[in-house]
């Protein structure tokens, strides 16, 4: 039977607080796709993976199924049927899920949005201040174990220099020993902007305290 269990949400307001939960909804759908007034009872299940449509609570009565991976349009309220939500797949397969009221349809939409957050990596669990600090620490300078990634200044400068014009000093012209000793060069007024390899209009660096000009 398709029914309540520890992971099932069967009653409004359909609050999703865990990514492994499933909405089990007693609703209706259109008997004829173009006639919104004639509807028949159906059972729907909605999870972070798919939406299913059944003729009854018997799993063998599965009539339609759409994987959330295949949904090409954001499910929305059907114009002219405010109690109904339209789910459309890339193969043009459709499921019209109708609730008792427009308010309940909006609540189902909000639950769907939460399930999409799950698919984007949000586990829906509230983070403590300590958890948040650890996440920022690992993201900015960590190794994934809460320990900082400490590198020497020399190694850091080497990494930075590898992205600068001329690359690491090992790649400098060996014949130009004087210039190859150090990557740090004083940028002078009139030099070519290091972002350019050759002279182009506007490539000349000028000091801010001088009138700005461009090479023509």
DRENVEXLUM-431331 format. One line per 10 residues: for each residue x, y, z of C-alpha. Coordinates in Angstrom, 1 decimal. Each point is the difference from the previous one (the first is absolute). Example, Ala and Ser with C-alpha at 12.3 -4.5 7.8 and 13.67 -1.06 7.14 Angstrom:
// DRENVEXLUM-431331
12.3:-4.5:7.8 ~ 1.4:3.4:-0.7
END
This chain:
// DRENVEXLUM-431331
0.0:0.0:0.0 ~ 1.0:3.6:-0.6 ~ -0.5:1.5:3.4 ~ 1.5:1.7:3.1 ~ 3.3:-1.0:1.4 ~ 2.9:1.7:1.8 ~ 1.1:1.7:-3.2 ~ -3.4:0.8:-1.6 ~ -1.7:3.4:0.1 ~ -3.7:-0.5:-0.4
-1.6:3.1:1.6 ~ 0.3:3.8:-0.6 ~ 2.0:2.1:0.4 ~ 2.3:-2.6:-1.6 ~ 3.2:1.2:1.7 ~ 3.1:-1.6:-1.3 ~ 2.8:-0.2:2.5 ~ 2.0:-3.0:-1.3 ~ 1.1:-0.8:-3.5 ~ -1.2:-3.7:0.2
-3.6:1.0:0.6 ~ -2.8:-0.7:-2.4 ~ -3.2:1.9:-0.5 ~ -3.1:-2.3:-0.3 ~ -2.8:2.0:-1.3 ~ -3.7:-0.7:-0.5 ~ -0.9:2.2:-3.0 ~ -1.6:0.1:-3.3 ~ 0.9:0.3:-3.7 ~ -1.8:1.0:-3.2
-2.0:-2.6:-1.7 ~ 0.5:1.9:-3.3 ~ 3.1:2.1:-0.3 ~ -1.8:3.0:-1.5 ~ -3.0:-0.1:2.4 ~ 1.0:1.2:3.5 ~ -3.5:-0.5:1.5 ~ -0.1:-3.8:-0.3 ~ 2.4:-1.6:2.4 ~ 0.5:-3.4:1.6
1.6:-1.1:3.3 ~ 3.7:-1.1:-0.2 ~ 2.8:-0.7:2.4 ~ 3.3:1.8:-0.5 ~ 3.4:-0.5:1.6 ~ 2.7:2.7:-0.3 ~ 3.7:-0.5:1.1 ~ 3.4:1.5:-0.8 ~ 0.2:-2.5:-2.9 ~ -3.4:-0.2:-1.7
-3.7:0.7:0.0 ~ -2.4:-3.0:-0.4 ~ -3.7:-0.1:-0.8 ~ -2.2:-3.0:1.0 ~ -3.6:-0.9:-0.5 ~ -0.2:-1.1:3.6 ~ 2.2:-0.7:3.0 ~ 1.0:-3.3:-1.5 ~ 3.6:0.3:-1.4 ~ -1.0:-2.2:-2.9
-2.4:2.7:-1.2 ~ 2.9:2.3:-1.1 ~ -1.2:2.0:-3.0 ~ 2.7:2.6:-0.6 ~ 3.5:0.9:1.2 ~ 2.4:2.9:-0.6 ~ 3.5:0.1:1.3 ~ 1.0:3.4:1.4 ~ 3.1:-0.2:-2.2 ~ -2.3:0.1:-3.1
-2.1:3.0:1.1 ~ 0.7:2.8:-2.4 ~ -2.2:2.7:1.3 ~ -0.5:1.2:3.6 ~ -3.3:-1.5:1.2 ~ -2.6:2.7:0.3 ~ -3.6:0.6:0.7 ~ -2.2:-0.6:-3.0 ~ -1.7:3.1:-1.3 ~ -3.7:-0.5:0.3
0.4:-2.8:2.6 ~ 1.7:1.6:3.0 ~ -0.2:-3.2:2.1 ~ 2.1:-1.9:-2.5 ~ 3.7:-0.2:-0.7 ~ 1.4:-1.1:-3.4 ~ 3.1:-2.2:-0.2 ~ 1.5:-0.3:-3.5 ~ 3.0:-2.2:-1.1 ~ 2.3:0.4:-2.9
-1.8:-2.8:-1.8 ~ -3.2:2.2:0.3 ~ -1.4:-2.4:2.6 ~ -2.3:1.9:2.4 ~ -1.5:-0.5:3.4 ~ -2.7:2.4:1.2 ~ -0.2:-0.2:3.8 ~ -3.1:1.7:1.5 ~ -0.6:0.6:3.7 ~ -3.2:1.0:1.9
0.9:3.7:0.0 ~ 2.4:2.5:-1.5 ~ 1.7:0.4:3.4 ~ 0.8:-3.7:0.2 ~ 1.3:0.1:-3.6 ~ 2.4:2.8:1.1 ~ 1.1:-2.1:3.0 ~ 0.8:-2.9:-2.3 ~ 2.0:2.3:-2.2 ~ 2.0:1.2:3.0
0.7:-3.6:1.0 ~ 1.2:-0.6:-3.6 ~ 2.4:3.0:0.3 ~ 1.4:-1.6:3.2 ~ 0.6:-3.3:-1.8 ~ 1.8:1.9:-2.8 ~ 2.3:1.5:2.7 ~ 0.8:-3.6:1.0 ~ 1.0:-0.7:-3.6 ~ 2.3:3.0:0.1
1.9:-1.2:3.0 ~ -1.9:1.5:2.9 ~ -0.8:-2.7:2.7 ~ -2.6:2.4:1.6 ~ 1.7:-0.4:3.4 ~ 0.4:3.1:2.0 ~ 3.7:0.8:0.6 ~ 1.4:1.0:3.3 ~ 2.4:2.9:0.3 ~ 2.8:-2.5:0.5
-1.0:-1.9:-3.2 ~ -0.2:3.2:-2.0 ~ 3.4:1.1:1.2 ~ 1.5:-3.4:-0.9 ~ -1.5:0.1:-3.5 ~ 1.4:3.5:-0.7 ~ 3.4:-1.0:1.4 ~ 0.2:-3.1:-2.2 ~ -1.3:1.8:-3.0 ~ 2.5:2.9:0.3
3.2:-1.8:1.3 ~ -0.9:-3.5:1.1 ~ 0.9:-3.5:-1.0 ~ -3.5:-1.4:0.6 ~ 0.7:-1.2:3.5 ~ -0.3:3.3:1.8 ~ 3.7:0.5:-0.1 ~ 1.5:3.1:-1.7 ~ 2.1:-0.4:-3.1 ~ 3.1:1.9:1.0
2.6:0.6:-2.7 ~ 3.2:1.9:0.1 ~ 0.2:3.6:-1.3 ~ 2.5:-1.2:-2.6 ~ -2.4:-2.7:-1.3 ~ -2.8:2.5:0.0 ~ 2.0:2.6:-2.0 ~ 1.0:-2.8:-2.4 ~ -3.7:-0.8:-0.6 ~ -0.9:3.6:-0.5
3.0:0.6:-2.3 ~ -1.0:-2.9:-2.2 ~ -3.1:2.0:-1.0 ~ 1.9:3.1:-0.8 ~ 1.4:0.9:-3.4 ~ 3.3:-1.8:-0.4 ~ -1.0:-2.8:2.3 ~ 2.3:-1.4:2.7 ~ 3.6:1.2:0.0 ~ 1.1:-3.5:-1.2
-1.6:0.8:-3.3 ~ 1.7:3.3:-0.4 ~ 2.4:0.4:-2.9 ~ 3.3:-1.5:1.2 ~ 1.9:2.4:-2.1 ~ -1.5:2.9:1.8 ~ 1.5:-0.7:3.5 ~ -0.3:3.5:1.3 ~ -3.7:0.2:-0.7 ~ -0.6:-3.7:0.9
1.2:0.3:3.6 ~ -3.2:1.4:1.3 ~ -3.6:0.0:-1.3 ~ -0.9:3.1:2.0 ~ 0.2:3.0:-2.4 ~ -0.8:3.5:0.8 ~ -2.8:1.2:-2.3 ~ 1.0:3.4:-1.4 ~ -1.9:2.7:-1.7 ~ 0.1:-0.8:-3.7
0.4:-3.8:0.3 ~ -2.3:-2.4:-1.9 ~ -2.9:-1.2:2.1 ~ 1.0:-3.6:0.9 ~ -3.5:-1.1:-1.1 ~ 1.1:0.6:-3.6 ~ 2.7:-1.9:-1.8 ~ 0.5:2.6:-2.7 ~ -0.6:3.7:-0.5 ~ -3.7:0.7:-0.5
-2.0:3.2:0.4 ~ -0.4:0.7:3.7 ~ 2.7:-2.3:1.2 ~ 2.3:2.7:1.5 ~ 0.0:0.3:3.8 ~ -0.3:3.5:1.4 ~ 0.2:1.2:3.6 ~ -3.2:1.1:1.6 ~ 1.4:3.4:0.9 ~ 0.6:0.7:-3.7
-2.4:0.7:-2.8 ~ -1.2:-3.3:-1.4 ~ 1.0:-0.6:-3.6 ~ -0.1:-2.9:-2.4 ~ 2.5:-0.9:-2.6 ~ -1.6:0.4:-3.5
END
